[in-house]
Amino acid sequence: MRHLHRALAPLALGLLAVFSLPAQAGKTLDSIKQKGQLACGVSTGVIGFSAADSQGQWHGLDADFCRALATAVLGDPNKVRWVPLGSQQRFTALQSGEVDVLARNTTWSLSRDAGQGMLFAGINYYDGQGFLVPKKLKITSAKQLKNAEICVQSGTTTEKNLADYFRAQNIKVKPVVFDKFEPSLKAFFSGRCQAYTTDASALAFIRSKEAPNPDDYVVLPEIISKEPLGPAVRRGDEDWFGVVRWVLNALVEAEELGITQARVDSLKTSPDPAIQRFLGAGDDLGKPLGLDKDWAARVIKTTGNYGEIFTRNLGADSPLKLPRGLNALWNKGGLMYAPPLR
């Protein structure tokens, strides 16, 4: 047994050395730095999440996350190459390396996380699927949609949830499936379908901004699914995954610590150790990620914290005016919770 211990000792020391090494930047991070640009996969136009305006400027919760990521890695929120992707294209684009990160109001599910070569870095919006119907039909519940034709986009969890929900209710409906968002809306508003189904956040926008007359339509009360939306990366590069995950966590942690876009500089003299660490005045939280010491402070100074991003894109300062709801901080009645940056 003594001989076995002696034989294993070099192996044990070797393993200890490996696990003691500091984290190194992964190949994706190196590539982004070499190119000087972050390739971000976004939607083809979902207001509140990622949509281009008439000047070609991208806005939304996901768009701002891409800016935050570019700021952390490249020091500039404008060094983003926007890659608009349809629901059918998005996973292939990520898997093939066409994009470095997918931030496209995409639901985190087991089959996607474990079966499509991708890793979700976290959740940036808790959503759920609902239904929009014309008021003139006098429908007050999804359970009244028997034999209804329902417009839905293909290649989404929405399509599967629709089938599952009505099968469980033993109600027959007729899905009318479209490859793209715009044709599905056009069909619904032209009367091709009696209902339209997608995430509740999108229904709020559709009703208020796309409907010919918003008062002619109503969102039904049922929420039939959990839709945790968040950014994803390819499997196989844990270092890049760590960067994406911690940039997302930093946005949430900053809100909890009271670090806002306007207060970043003034808080650098705060006596709070957590704020000191976050702003780069304490421990170096950039080195393990392959980033500089000031990355988190730079991100908040550029994009604001999670609450500020939510307010301008989805909340009170946006056309949608959605309540925080589940997307409030954990200590304010919501689910938003970040591991500590320390």
N, C-alpha and C positions, 0 to 999 in steps of 0.2 A: 504493500500500500504506500510505503514511504517513497518507493521508486515512481509510482504513479503520480504522487503529489509533485515530485521533482520534475517529472515530464510535463505536467500540466502548468507548472509555474510560468514558463515563458509565454504560453498561450494566454494565461490570465493577465499577465503584465501587458501583453500586446493589446488585448481587448480594452484594458483600462486606459491605455494610451489613446486608442481610437475614440473612446467615449469621452475622453477628457479634452479632445481637440475643440477649439472654438468653432462656432458655426461659420461656414463659408457661403458666399453668395452662390446661388444655383445658376444653372446654364441659362434659364429664362431671364433672370435678372441681369446677368452679364450681357445677354443679347440685346435687351432693351437699352442698356446703358451704351452699348456700342452703336446701336441704330439711332439713339437719341430720340426715341419715340415709343410710345405705348400703343399697341393695337388693341382697341377695345370694341368688343362685339356688343352692339346695342340693338334696339328694336327698329323697325321701319317707321315708327312714329306713334308712340303711346304717350300722350300728354301726362305730365306729372312724373314720368319715369325716364323716358328718353325720346326726344322729338326735336327736329331741327326747325328753326324759325325761317322767315323769308330771307334772312341774310346768311343762312347756312350755319347759324350758331346753335349748338346743341344745349338743351335744357332738360332738367328732370333729376329725380333722386339718383337714378343709376348714372346719368351723365356726370353729376357732381361727384359721385364716387370715383369715376374714372379720372376726373380732374384731381381729386385728392390723392389717388394712387400715383399719378404722374408727378404730382408735387413732391411726394415722399421720395420717389425714386430718382427723378430727373430735375427736381427743383423748379419745375415750370408747369402750371396747369394746362398750358396750351399745347404741350407736346404730346397730344393724343391724336392718333389716327382713328377716326370713327368708321366702324364697319357695320352698316345697317344689315340686319339678318332677319329673315322670315323664320317662323316657328319651325319649319322643316329643316332649315339650313344651319341653325345655330349650333347644334352639337357637333356636326361634321366640321364646321369652321374652327371650333375649339380643338377638336381631336387632331385635325390636320396641321395645326400651328398657324392657321391664317390669323387668329387673334390670340393675344396673350392672356386675356381674361374675358369672360362672358358676364356682362352686367346688363341683363335684358329681361327684367321682371320675370325671372324663371323660377318655377317651383322646385324646391328641394324635396326629392323623393328617394326611396331606397333604390329603385331600378335605375334612376339616373346617376345616383351617387356611386353605386356599386357595380353597375352593369354597362356604363357608357364611357368608361375611361376618364371620369372627371371627379373633382372634389369640390364640395361647396364650402366656402370660407366662412359662412355664417349667414345670418338673416338680417336683411335691412328693411323688410316690410312684412308684417303679418296680415295676410289677406284671406279672403274666402269667396267662393263662387256663388253668384246670385243670378237673378232673372230680371229682365226689363220687358215690360209689356205695354201695349197701348191701353190707355184708360177706357176707351170706348168698349173694350171687351168685358169690362166689369169683373176682371179676375183679381182676386185678393190673396190667392195662395198658389204656390207652384203645384199643389195637389189638384188644382182645377184645370191643369193643362192636358188632360186626357185627349189623345189623338192629335195634339197640336204639333205643328211643324215648328221646330226650334232651330234658329240659325246658330252655328257654332264653328269655330276655327279648328282645322285639322292639325294633327301633330302636337296636341296640347294635352295637359292633364284635364282641361275643361271638357274635352270630348269624352274621355273615359269616365269622369265624374258624372256627367249627364246620364250616360248609360247605366252606371251603378245606382244612382239615386232612384231613377224611375223603375228600375228592375226591383229594387228593394221595396218600393211602394206598390208594386204590381200594377203600374200604370203604363200604358203604351203611348209613346210619343214618336215623332218622326224627325230625327236629326237631319238638318240640311247643312252639309259640310262644305266649307270653303277653305282654300289654301291660304288666302290672304285676308287681312283685317278689313281693308277698305271695301272689297266686294261683299263681304258678309254684312257690313253695316248698310250698304246700299240696298241689299236684298231685304233686310228687315224693314227699313223705312219705306220701301216701296210696297210693303204688304205681303211679300213672299212668305214670311214667317209670322207666326202669332207671338213669338217670344224670341228674345236674344239672350244668350248666356255667356258670361265670362266673369273675371274677377270683379268683386264689388267696387273696388277703386276705379276700374275702367268704366263700369256702368255709370258711376257718378259723372264722369267726364262725358260719356256718350250722351247721356240725358241732357246735360246742361249746355254742351257745346256742339253736338252733332245733330241733335233732333231738330226737325223743322220748327217745332214748338214744344219746348220742354214740358209745359203743363199738360200736354196730351199723352204723356208717358209716366209710368210709375215703376219703381223698383220694388219687387215683391219682398216680403219679410224673411223668407227662408235663406239661410246661408248653408249650402249643402256640402262644404268641404273645408279642409284646412289647406291654405296656400301660403306656406312660408317661402317668401321670395328672397333671393340673395345671389351674390356673385360666385362664379365657379371658375376653376382652373383645371388644366390637364393633370392627370395622375403622373407620378414619376419625378416630380421636382418639388420635394417637400420644402426647400428653402424659399422658393417663389410662393408656394402656398402660405407659408408663414408670413411673408410680407403682406400679402393680400388680406389675410385674416386679421393681422394686427393693425393695419390701416383702418379696417372697418371697426375693430374694437376701439381704436383711439377716438373715432368720431363720437361714439356713444359715451365713452369714459369722460371725454372733454365736457359733454353736456352735464354729466353728473357732478363733475368737479367745479362747474361754473366757469369754465374757460370758453369764452366766446371770441368771435373774430375781432371784436373791438377791444377786448381786455387782454389779449395775449401778451403784449409787451409790458403792460403795467403789472401783470401777475408774476413776472419773472423774479420779483423781489418778495413774493409771498413766503411766509414762514411755514406753509403747509408742505411737508415732505413729498406728498403725492403729487402736488402741483409742480414742485421743483423737479421731480423725476420726469414728469410728463413734458415739461418745457425744456429739458436738456440741461438744467442747472444743477441737477443731482447726478445720480448714476447714469452711465451711458447706456441707454436703451436701444441705440441704433446698431451698435457693434454686432450683437447676436443675429441681427437681420441682414447684415451687409449694407446698412444705411448709416448716415452720419448722425451725430448726437441730437441735432435740432429738427429731425424729420417731422415729429409730431407737432411741434410748435408751428412749423412752416405750413403744415396741412391746415391747421385751424385758422391761421392768419389768412390763408388763401380762400378756403371754402366755408369756414365756420364749422360749428359742431353739428351733430346729427339733428338736434332740435331746430337749428337755424336752417339746415338744408330741407328738412321736412316742411317747415313753415312756408318757405318761399315756393316750393314745388307742389306740395299737396295740401297744405294747411291754410291758415287764415289769410296769408298774403298771396295765395294762388287762386286761379279760377275755380278750382275744385272745392276748396274750403272744407276739406275732410277733417273730422276730429282726430286727435291722436289715438284715442281708443287703446287697443292692444299695443300700439306702437309708442305709447308713453314709456318713460323710464320705469323700472321695476319698483322704485320707491314712490311712484306717483300713480299707481294703479295699472301699469302696463307690464309688458314682457321684455322690454329692452334692458339687457343686462350684459355688461362686458366684464370679462376677467380683469383683474387689476394689472396695470402696467407697472411692473416692478421687477 
